Amino acid sequence: MKALMTVVALLAALPAAAEVYAVKAGTLIDPATGSVTHNQTILVDNGTIKAVGPAVVVPAGAKTVDLSNEYVMPGLMDAHTHLSLTELIGDAPFESFYIKESSTYRAMRAVHNGEVVLHQGFTTVRDLGNGADYAMMDVQRGIANGWFVGPTVLTTGKIITPFGGQSHSIPSEQGAFWKYEYLDADSPAEIRKAVRQNIYYGANVIKLVLDNSAYHYSVEEIRAAVDEAHHANIPVAVHVYGGEALDNAIEAGVDSIEHGFFLTDAQLKKMKEKGIALVGTDFPRAHLDIVGTSGGIFPEPKVLAPAIIDRLSRAYKIGVKLAFGSDTVIEMEGRTRADLMLDYLATWRAAGIPPMAVLKGWTSDVAAVLRVEKTRGRVAEGFKADLIAMPADPLADLESLRHVDFVMKDGAVVRHDGAH
C-alpha cells in the first residue's frame, strides 16, 4: 500500500495532460520579430499553438488562463548546460565530480535541476557533455516520456577530444579513467567513429574540445566531425577559447563556438560570414571567483571576467548570432541552478546589448542553434506551446525574468502562481 501511495504521489506531481487552453495575454512579446502586442489570445490544443491574435475564436470547453495583467513570451532556452554536474570547488581536480559520484546519483541531480529550471521558465536546454557516461540520455527519455517534470533536453553524449579528455598529466598507472566522460579520437577516422558512437546512443549534437591541451585538432580532423554529423542532420559545437584552434573550427564550418573568450574581431567577422553562432557562456565575475580556473581549464577570473564582457560586446556589434549558454556547474547556498543561470543577465547588460536582443538571444536564436527553430522559441501558430509570463515588463527591466509566475510546457501548465 505504501508503494502504491508513493506512485500516486509521483503521478500527481506531473503536469496535467495537454488540453485545450485559451491563454489571455495582456502583453505578448515576440523576440524573434521584435514585436510587442496587447490583448492577445493564444489558443493551445494538444500541446501546439493553433492560433494567436486579438479575435481568436475559442472553442467550447477550452480552459481559460487569464494572463491579462501579465507579460507573456516564449520559454527561455539555454544552449550549454550540464544538469548532472556540480563541480567540486577549491583545490579539487576537475575529474573529482565523476570519480566521487555514481551515474545514478548524477542522473537524479539532473532530474532535480531540470525541474528547478523549468519552473523558473527554462523550457528547453541543451546538455553539452559531462553527462555521467550517457546517463543524460536516459534523463532525456524520462522527461520526454512524462515520468518527470522537466524541460525539453537535447544531449551530446560523450565529449570528443584529442587524447586525455580535459585532464592534465594523469599518471599512466591510473589508466584512462577520463573515458567515463570523454571519447579519445586522434585522427579523422577515429573522430568519425566517435561521432557515430554518440549518434548511436541518441546524441542531438556533437561536441568537440579543441584547445584544452598543448595540442589541438586540425582543420581536417574537425571537418571529419562536421561532415559525419551534418550527414545525420546534427550540429557540431566546439569548446574553444581562441587562437589557431578557433581559426580551425571556423574554417571547418562548425555550427557553434562554445566559450570563445578570446575571439578577435577578425574571427568574429568570419563567424558572421559563415553563420556560426557564439554560445558565449558569459560567466558573471562572482561565479568565476567561486569556480576559479576549474582545475586549470579556465584562465584566472581577473583575466577572464573583463574579456568575456568585451568579447560579448564586440560580437553583438559585429552581428554574430548570440545564443545564451550558462555552463553553470556550481552551487551557492540558498540559490537554485535557475537563479545562477539568470545571473548572466547582468553580463549581457554590461556588454550593452538591448533588452529585446537579450530576449532573442535567450529564446529564438537558441532555438536556431539547437535546430528546433521551426517548432520552439516563438509564440506563433504551429509552434509548441512553451510559454512563460511575469507581472512586470522584461523589456523595461530584464530582472523581471526572475519573477516568472506562469510556465506552460508543451501545452501543459506546470506553474501558475496567479489567479486562474
WOBELHU-V431514 format. One record per residue. RES is the residue in three letters. PHI is phi as a letter, one per 30 degrees, with the letter a starting at -180 (none if undefined). PSI is psi in degrees with one decimal (999 if undefined). OMEGA is omega in whole degrees, -180 to 180 (* if undefined). Layout:
BEGIN
<<RES:PHI:PSI:OMEGA> <RES:PHI:PSI:OMEGA>>
END
This chain:
BEGIN
<<MET:none:-41.9:179> <LYS:d:-41.3:179> <ALA:d:-40.1:179> <LEU:d:-42.8:179> <MET:d:-35.5:178> <THR:d:-43.8:178> <VAL:d:-43.4:179> <VAL:d:-41.9:179> <ALA:d:-40.6:179> <LEU:d:-42.7:180> <LEU:d:-36.2:-180> <ALA:d:-25.3:-179> <ALA:d:-17.0:-179> <LEU:d:151.7:178> <PRO:d:152.8:-180> <ALA:d:152.3:179> <ALA:e:148.4:-177> <ALA:e:131.4:180> <GLU:b:-174.1:176> <VAL:c:122.6:-179> <TYR:b:144.1:168> <ALA:c:104.4:-177> <VAL:c:118.2:180> <LYS:c:108.1:-176> <ALA:c:119.2:177> <GLY:d:-47.0:176> <THR:b:128.1:-179> <LEU:c:123.1:-179> <ILE:c:126.7:177> <ASP:c:92.0:-177> <PRO:e:-29.3:-178> <ALA:d:-36.1:-180> <THR:c:-10.6:-178> <GLY:i:16.4:-176> <SER:c:149.3:174> <VAL:b:118.6:-179> <THR:b:163.3:-175> <HIS:b:155.5:175> <ASN:h:56.0:-180> <GLN:c:148.8:173> <THR:c:129.7:179> <ILE:c:112.9:-180> <LEU:c:121.4:-177> <VAL:c:127.1:180> <ASP:b:123.6:177> <ASN:h:40.7:174> <GLY:i:-3.5:-176> <THR:b:145.7:176> <ILE:d:119.9:-178> <LYS:c:-27.5:-179> <ALA:a:151.0:176> <VAL:b:130.2:178> <GLY:l:176.5:-178> <PRO:d:-13.7:-176> <ALA:b:42.1:179> <VAL:d:133.6:177> <VAL:d:121.2:-177> <VAL:c:120.7:-179> <PRO:d:155.4:178> <ALA:d:139.9:178> <GLY:j:-8.4:179> <ALA:d:144.0:177> <LYS:d:131.4:180> <THR:c:131.8:173> <VAL:c:112.7:-174> <ASP:d:102.6:175> <LEU:c:34.3:-174> <SER:d:-15.8:176> <ASN:c:16.9:-173> <GLU:c:166.0:174> <TYR:c:120.8:-174> <VAL:c:141.0:180> <MET:a:172.9:177> <PRO:d:155.6:175> <GLY:d:149.4:178> <LEU:d:156.2:179> <MET:b:150.7:179> <ASP:b:118.7:-175> <ALA:d:-1.5:-176> <HIS:b:86.1:178> <THR:c:166.0:172> <HIS:b:76.7:-171> <LEU:d:-27.8:-176> <SER:d:-1.4:-169> <LEU:c:128.2:162> <THR:b:118.5:-175> <GLU:d:137.7:175> <LEU:d:120.1:-173> <ILE:c:-176.9:-176> <GLY:i:-137.2:-179> <ASP:c:9.3:-179> <ALA:d:137.8:177> <PRO:d:157.0:-177> <PHE:e:-34.4:-175> <GLU:d:-8.7:-172> <SER:e:-37.7:-173> <PHE:d:-31.6:180> <TYR:c:-0.8:171> <ILE:d:-35.3:-173> <LYS:c:-13.7:-174> <GLU:b:139.8:180> <SER:d:162.3:176> <SER:d:-37.2:180> <THR:d:-47.6:-180> <TYR:d:-42.0:-179> <ARG:d:-33.1:175> <ALA:d:-38.8:177> <MET:d:-37.7:176> <ARG:d:-40.9:-180> <ALA:d:-41.7:177> <VAL:d:-45.0:179> <HIS:d:-49.9:-180> <ASN:d:-36.4:178> <GLY:d:-43.8:178> <GLU:d:-42.6:-179> <VAL:d:-48.8:-176> <VAL:d:-32.9:177> <LEU:d:-45.8:-178> <HIS:d:-18.0:176> <GLN:c:-1.4:173> <GLY:j:0.3:177> <PHE:d:103.9:-174> <THR:c:-15.8:178> <THR:b:133.9:177> <VAL:b:154.3:174> <ARG:c:119.9:-178> <ASP:c:114.5:-168> <LEU:c:57.3:171> <GLY:j:-175.9:-168> <ASN:h:47.9:-172> <GLY:c:30.8:172> <ALA:i:55.0:174> <ASP:h:53.1:179> <TYR:i:8.1:178> <ALA:d:-29.6:180> <MET:d:-24.7:175> <MET:d:-40.0:-180> <ASP:d:-35.2:175> <VAL:d:-43.7:178> <GLN:e:-46.2:-179> <ARG:d:-41.2:-179> <GLY:d:-41.9:178> <ILE:d:-43.9:-180> <ALA:d:-32.5:179> <ASN:d:-3.5:179> <GLY:i:13.3:178> <TRP:d:-30.5:-178> <PHE:b:156.4:174> <VAL:d:123.8:-180> <GLY:a:171.4:179> <PRO:d:167.8:166> <THR:d:127.1:-177> <VAL:c:127.5:171> <LEU:c:142.2:-172> <THR:b:160.1:-179> <THR:c:-12.9:-173> <GLY:i:-144.9:-179> <LYS:d:145.9:180> <ILE:d:135.5:-179> <ILE:c:127.4:-176> <THR:b:162.0:163> <PRO:d:169.9:-173> <PHE:e:128.8:172> <GLY:j:1.2:-179> <GLY:h:-134.7:174> <GLN:c:23.7:178> <SER:d:168.5:179> <HIS:b:127.4:169> <SER:h:44.3:176> <ILE:d:130.5:179> <PRO:e:138.7:-174> <SER:d:-31.4:-178> <GLU:d:-14.4:178> <GLN:d:-18.9:-178> <GLY:i:170.7:-177> <ALA:d:63.4:-176> <PHE:d:-16.4:179> <TRP:d:-15.3:180> <LYS:d:-10.3:171> <TYR:e:-31.6:-176> <GLU:c:-15.0:-172> <TYR:b:159.2:171> <LEU:c:114.9:173> <ASP:d:131.4:178> <ALA:b:118.4:-170> <ASP:b:29.2:173> <SER:a:162.3:178> <PRO:e:-39.4:-180> <ALA:d:-43.9:179> <GLU:d:-35.8:178> <ILE:d:-43.9:177> <ARG:e:-41.9:179> <LYS:d:-42.1:180> <ALA:d:-40.9:176> <VAL:d:-45.4:-179> <ARG:d:-37.5:179> <GLN:d:-44.9:179> <ASN:d:-41.4:179> <ILE:d:-39.5:178> <TYR:e:-41.4:-178> <TYR:d:0.1:172> <GLY:j:17.6:-177> <ALA:d:140.4:175> <ASN:c:-9.3:-180> <VAL:a:151.6:176> <ILE:c:133.1:179> <LYS:c:131.5:174> <LEU:c:145.6:168> <VAL:c:125.8:-172> <LEU:c:-52.6:-169> <ASP:c:48.5:178> <ASN:d:-20.5:-175> <SER:b:-176.9:177> <ALA:d:-18.9:178> <TYR:c:153.8:179> <HIS:a:168.3:-177> <TYR:d:146.7:174> <SER:d:170.0:176> <VAL:e:-43.2:-179> <GLU:e:-42.2:-179> <GLU:d:-42.9:179> <ILE:d:-39.3:179> <ARG:d:-31.9:178> <ALA:d:-42.5:178> <ALA:d:-44.7:-179> <VAL:d:-45.9:-179> <ASP:d:-46.7:-178> <GLU:d:-44.2:-178> <ALA:d:-43.8:-177> <HIS:d:-30.5:176> <HIS:d:-22.0:175> <ALA:c:10.2:-180> <ASN:h:41.4:-179> <ILE:b:133.8:-179> <PRO:d:164.1:179> <VAL:b:125.0:176> <ALA:c:141.3:-179> <VAL:b:131.3:171> <HIS:d:113.9:-178> <VAL:a:144.5:-177> <TYR:c:-40.5:-178> <GLY:l:-165.0:174> <GLY:i:-155.6:-177> <GLU:d:-37.9:180> <ALA:e:-39.1:179> <LEU:d:-38.0:174> <ASP:e:-43.4:-179> <ASN:d:-40.3:-180> <ALA:d:-44.5:179> <ILE:d:-45.7:-179> <GLU:d:-35.0:-178> <ALA:d:-11.9:175> <GLY:i:39.3:176> <VAL:d:170.1:-177> <ASP:c:-33.1:179> <SER:b:144.0:172> <ILE:c:120.7:177> <GLU:c:124.5:-177> <HIS:i:-83.2:179> <GLY:h:39.8:-172> <PHE:e:-32.3:-174> <PHE:c:36.1:176> <LEU:d:135.5:173> <THR:d:164.4:176> <ASP:e:-38.9:-180> <ALA:d:-41.7:179> <GLN:d:-40.3:178> <LEU:d:-40.0:179> <LYS:d:-38.9:177> <LYS:d:-38.1:177> <MET:d:-43.8:179> <LYS:d:-44.7:-180> <GLU:e:-37.4:-175> <LYS:c:-0.1:179> <GLY:i:27.5:180> <ILE:d:128.1:-177> <ALA:d:154.2:173> <LEU:c:116.5:171> <VAL:c:91.6:-162> <GLY:d:-13.6:-176> <THR:h:65.0:-167> <ASP:d:75.4:-173> <PHE:e:133.2:169> <PRO:d:152.7:-177> <ARG:e:-38.8:-179> <ALA:e:-35.0:178> <HIS:d:-42.0:-179> <LEU:d:-35.3:179> <ASP:d:-27.8:179> <ILE:d:-45.6:-175> <VAL:d:-19.1:-179> <GLY:i:-130.3:179> <THR:c:6.4:180> <SER:h:50.9:178> <GLY:i:26.8:179> <GLY:j:3.6:-179> <ILE:d:-37.5:-179> <PHE:c:156.1:168> <PRO:d:170.8:178> <GLU:d:143.2:-179> <PRO:e:-39.0:-178> <LYS:d:-23.8:176> <VAL:d:-42.3:-172> <LEU:d:-41.0:-174> <ALA:e:-51.7:179> <PRO:d:-29.8:178> <ALA:d:-37.3:-180> <ILE:d:-48.0:-179> <ILE:d:-44.0:-180> <ASP:d:-45.9:-180> <ARG:d:-41.7:180> <LEU:d:-41.5:179> <SER:d:-44.5:180> <ARG:d:-38.3:180> <ALA:d:-41.5:179> <TYR:d:-45.6:-178> <LYS:d:-35.0:179> <ILE:d:-25.0:177> <GLY:j:20.0:175> <VAL:d:141.0:176> <LYS:d:125.4:-179> <LEU:c:128.8:178> <ALA:b:124.2:-177> <PHE:d:133.8:171> <GLY:b:131.3:-173> <SER:c:-41.6:-175> <ASP:h:29.3:-178> <THR:d:121.8:-179> <VAL:b:20.4:-180> <ILE:c:169.0:175> <GLU:b:143.8:173> <MET:b:136.9:-177> <GLU:e:131.9:178> <GLY:i:5.3:-179> <ARG:b:142.9:-179> <THR:d:169.2:175> <ARG:e:-39.3:179> <ALA:d:-39.7:176> <ASP:e:-44.3:-177> <LEU:d:-36.9:177> <MET:d:-38.5:-179> <LEU:d:-16.0:175> <ASP:e:-23.8:-177> <TYR:d:-14.8:175> <LEU:e:-36.9:-179> <ALA:d:-36.7:179> <THR:d:-42.7:179> <TRP:d:-38.4:176> <ARG:d:-43.4:-180> <ALA:d:-27.2:179> <ALA:d:-2.1:176> <GLY:i:23.9:-179> <ILE:d:126.8:-178> <PRO:d:151.6:-176> <PRO:e:-44.2:-179> <MET:d:-37.9:178> <ALA:d:-34.7:176> <VAL:d:-47.5:180> <LEU:d:-38.3:177> <LYS:d:-40.9:180> <GLY:d:-13.2:179> <TRP:c:3.9:-179> <THR:b:-92.8:-170> <SER:d:-34.7:179> <ASP:d:-31.5:172> <VAL:d:-43.2:179> <ALA:e:-39.4:179> <ALA:d:-42.3:179> <VAL:d:-37.0:-180> <LEU:d:-4.2:-178> <ARG:i:36.9:174> <VAL:b:20.9:-174> <GLU:d:-13.7:177> <LYS:d:-8.0:-178> <THR:b:-19.4:-177> <ARG:b:160.6:175> <GLY:j:0.1:178> <ARG:b:155.8:170> <VAL:c:87.5:-175> <ALA:a:158.5:-179> <GLU:e:132.9:178> <GLY:j:-8.5:180> <PHE:c:155.1:174> <LYS:d:144.0:-176> <ALA:d:79.7:173> <ASP:c:101.3:-173> <LEU:b:147.5:169> <ILE:b:158.2:178> <ALA:b:155.2:-179> <MET:a:156.6:-176> <PRO:d:-18.3:-178> <ALA:c:159.8:-173> <ASP:d:115.4:179> <PRO:d:-19.2:177> <LEU:d:-24.9:175> <ALA:d:-32.5:-180> <ASP:a:107.7:-178> <LEU:e:-24.8:179> <GLU:d:-11.4:174> <SER:e:-24.0:179> <LEU:d:-17.7:176> <ARG:d:-11.8:-174> <HIS:c:32.0:174> <VAL:e:130.5:180> <ASP:b:5.7:176> <PHE:b:132.0:175> <VAL:b:127.9:172> <MET:c:129.7:-180> <LYS:b:120.0:-178> <ASP:h:39.3:176> <GLY:i:5.5:177> <ALA:c:133.5:179> <VAL:d:118.4:179> <VAL:c:-12.6:175> <ARG:a:133.0:174> <HIS:a:96.5:-175> <ASP:d:-22.1:-177> <GLY:d:-168.0:180> <ALA:d:138.5:-179> <HIS:d:999:*>>
END
